[in-house]
Amino acid sequence: MDNLPLVIASGNQGKIREFKKLLRDFPFDLLTQPVGFEIEETGNTFVENARIKAIAVSQETGNMALADDSGLSVESLGGAPGIYSSRYASSDKERIQKLLAELKPFPNRKAKFECALCIASGERVLIEVSGFCEGLITSSPKGENGFGYDPIFEVSGLGETFAEMDYEKKKHIGHRGNAFKLLKPELKKLFT
C-alpha cells in the first residue's frame, strides 16, 4: 500500500520536526503547508483553532491535513496567554520576558500546556483530541532544548523545564505527546 499524503498545517519548524518524529510509524508522506498560506485563527479554544487550520489546509491542498493548536495557560493571568500564546509578543524571547513580567506580582505560578490535534479531509473532521501537561512557571528561563515557552515551564513533580529535557522525555510527558497518545489509536482505526 502506498503512503498517504498528510499535510502538517504549520509553518513552525519546531512543530514540524516534532510531528515528523511522532508520526514516523504511520504510512504517511508528510508534507508541509504551502509557503505563505495564512489561516486566520478565529476560534475561542485550542480545539476550534486546530479544526479551522486542518480544514483550511486540507481544502487548499486537496490532501488530509493535521493541525494543532497549542499554548500555555497561566492560572494567575486568567488563562493568558492561552490561544494567543504564539501572538503574545513577536519572538520567543519577548514572549517569555512579557509573561515573566506580568506574572511577577503573583505568588501562584500554576500553568498548563494544552495541545489540540485535528485531522481533516476536506470539510470533514476525521479525528479531534486534546492533551495537557500541568506545571509551574519558573522565575527565569532554564535549559537549552525545545522552543516557545519551554525554558520557563517546569513540569509538576519533576523539577525541570521542558527546555531541560531531552526529546524522548518531553514526548512522553508533554502536552503534544499526551495528545498524540490519544491520536494514535484513532489513527490506527483510520487504517483498518
Secondary structure, 3 states (H helix, E strand, C coil): CCCEEEEECCCCHHHHHHHHHHCCCCCEEEEECCCCCCCCCCCCCHHHHHHHHHHHHHHHHCCEEEEEEEEEEEHHHCCCEHHHHHHCCCCHHHHHHHHHHHHCCCCCCEEEEEEEEEEEECCEEEEEEEEEEEEEECCCCCCCCCCCCHHHEEECCCCCEHHHCCHHHHHHHCHHHHHHHHHHHHHHHHCC
